[in-house]
Amino acid sequence: MIVTTQVDRLKRDEHRQMIARIITKIGNTPFVRNAIAEKADLTAFKQRPSARILLGVFLIGFSYIIGWPAVGALAGLAIYLQEPLVAIIGGPLTYGVSHLVFLAGMYLAGAKYSGIFLRWATRIVMEKLMQKYT
C-alpha cells in the first residue's frame, strides 16, 4: 500500500513537471511574452463599439462553445443512444461549423479587436497556468 502511494505520488510529480515544461515553452513564445510584458488588456473596448464589432466578438466566443464541448456532447449522445454515426458525422460537422462561426466573428470584429481580445485571453490564461505550475 505504501509503495503504491509513493508510485502514485511520483507519477503525479512527473505529470506536473511535464505540464510545467510545456507551459514554460508556450510562455517563451514571442506572442505570449509580449502579451504578458505589455499587460494586454481590453482598454480598446472602452469606446462604444459598433453592433458589428459586438456581434463579431460574440461569434468568436460562441465558436469556442460549439467547438470541442459540442463535439464531446455529441460523443456522449452517441454513446447514450448507441448510435456511433451521431459522433462520426455530427462531430466533424459541428467542429467545421464552429470554424465558420469563428471566421465570421473575425471578419465582423475586424483584425484589430480580434487581436486585442486574443492577446488579453492569452495573457490571462498563461498567467494563471504559470502561477499554478511554475
LINFENUR-V774642 format. One record per residue. N is the residue number from 1. RES is the residue in one letter. NEAR is the number of other ideal C-beta (glycine too) atoms within 10 Angstrom. Layout:
{{N RES NEAR} {N RES NEAR}}
This chain:
{{1 M 5} {2 I 6} {3 V 7} {4 T 8} {5 T 9} {6 Q 10} {7 V 10} {8 D 10} {9 R 10} {10 L 10} {11 K 10} {12 R 10} {13 D 10} {14 E 10} {15 H 10} {16 R 12} {17 Q 11} {18 M 11} {19 I 14} {20 A 15} {21 R 12} {22 I 12} {23 I 17} {24 T 13} {25 K 10} {26 I 15} {27 G 15} {28 N 9} {29 T 12} {30 P 7} {31 F 14} {32 V 21} {33 R 12} {34 N 13} {35 A 22} {36 I 17} {37 A 9} {38 E 10} {39 K 9} {40 A 21} {41 D 14} {42 L 12} {43 T 9} {44 A 13} {45 F 15} {46 K 8} {47 Q 8} {48 R 7} {49 P 15} {50 S 12} {51 A 8} {52 R 12} {53 I 19} {54 L 15} {55 L 15} {56 G 22} {57 V 21} {58 F 14} {59 L 19} {60 I 22} {61 G 14} {62 F 15} {63 S 19} {64 Y 13} {65 I 11} {66 I 17} {67 G 17} {68 W 13} {69 P 12} {70 A 17} {71 V 18} {72 G 12} {73 A 15} {74 L 20} {75 A 16} {76 G 12} {77 L 13} {78 A 18} {79 I 12} {80 Y 9} {81 L 11} {82 Q 7} {83 E 13} {84 P 11} {85 L 9} {86 V 17} {87 A 20} {88 I 13} {89 I 13} {90 G 18} {91 G 18} {92 P 12} {93 L 13} {94 T 18} {95 Y 15} {96 G 10} {97 V 14} {98 S 20} {99 H 12} {100 L 11} {101 V 20} {102 F 19} {103 L 13} {104 A 16} {105 G 22} {106 M 19} {107 Y 13} {108 L 20} {109 A 24} {110 G 15} {111 A 9} {112 K 10} {113 Y 21} {114 S 19} {115 G 14} {116 I 19} {117 F 20} {118 L 15} {119 R 19} {120 W 18} {121 A 16} {122 T 18} {123 R 20} {124 I 14} {125 V 13} {126 M 19} {127 E 15} {128 K 10} {129 L 17} {130 M 16} {131 Q 8} {132 K 11} {133 Y 15} {134 T 11}}
